[in-house]
Amino acid sequence: MVTADDGTLQEVAQVIGREVRDTDLLGHSDRGTLALVLLDADFEHSTRVIDRLVSRIDNYEFPTALRIAVGAACYPTHAVDADSLKRQAMTRPIVNWRGGTDRPGDQARSADQN
């Protein structure tokens, strides 16, 4: 989940889009958050991709403050339908990141990576 204005949200989407495969899916959820689907990726691979994305985002200068929270879930290990996968991803925090011009330096990685 990304909390920011629409312009910053678009910038985050562009940064992410440059770092994932053409076959991966990036879009907005019905709640206005960014959603990324890594096709044919297991949970371990997904967490490595998430780490790489957060590293890239951390090195990018955003004009406004933002918060990014990332969760992950895999099909069929964690759920077998899209709604359940979304719910599972929201309950499996991987990253909580804050950045932008008001950088409070509050980047934390969750210890729980089930």
N, C-alpha and C positions, 0 to 999 in steps of 0.2 A: 504494500500500500504506500502510495506517495501522497503527502499532504503539502500542497503548494498551489500557486496560481496556475492558470491554464498555460501561460507561456513557459513557465518553469517545467511544468508537467511535460510539455512538448520537447523541451530540451533534454530531459531525463530519458524520454522515449527514444530520441535520436541517439543519445550516447549508448543506450542499451541495444538499439537496433544495429549499431555498427559492430557490436561485440558478440552477437549470436549468429547462428547459422541461418541461411535463407529459408530452411525448412521449419524453423521454430516460429511460433506464433506470438505476436505482440499486439496488444490492443487495450481498449478501455473496458472495464467491467461496467455493469449496470449501475454501480455506485460511484462511477467517476474515478476509479482507481486504475492504475496500470496493471495489466495481467500478462504474464509471460508463460507460455507452454513450451517446454523443451521436449520435443518429440523423441522417442526412443532413447530416453536418458533415465538411468536408475537414480536412486536417491543420492548415492555417493557422488556420481558425476554431477548431478544437479547442484549439490552444495559447493563443489569446486567452481562451477560456472557462476554461482551466486557470489562467491568470494572474489572472483575475477571482476565481476560487474561492479561490486561495491568498491573495489580498489580503483577502477577507472572513474567511477563517480566521485570518489574521494579526491581525486586529482583534478577534477573539473571545477571551475569557478562559476557557481550559479549566482545570479544577481539577487535572488531572494532566499530567505531562510526556508529550509524544507526538512521534512522528516520522512525517512523511508523505513518501512517495516517489511520484512520479507519472510514468508513461510514457504514450506515445500511439502508436497505430497506426491506419491507415485501410484500410477495405475499398474496392476491391480493390487499392489501391496497394501495401500492405505485406503483405497476406495475404488468402486467400479463404475461410478457415474460422475458427470461433470459437477453437479451440485455438491455431492459428497466430497469430491476432490477439493473443491474450493473451501468447504468447511474444514477439512483436515489440514489444508495448507495454512489456514488462519490460526489453527491451534498448535502448529508446529513452528514456532518462531526460530528463525535462523539468524536474522540480523535486525538490529534497531540502529539506525544511523541518522545523525542530524548534521546538516551542512548548510552552505550558502553564505551570504554576506555576514550573517550574524552568528558565525561558527562558534558554538559554545564548546566545541571540542568534545562533544558527548557521543562518542561512537562506542558501542558495546556489542559484543557477540554473545549470543545465548549459549550457555553451556549444554543445554538440552537439545541434542540433534538426533532424536529418534528417527 
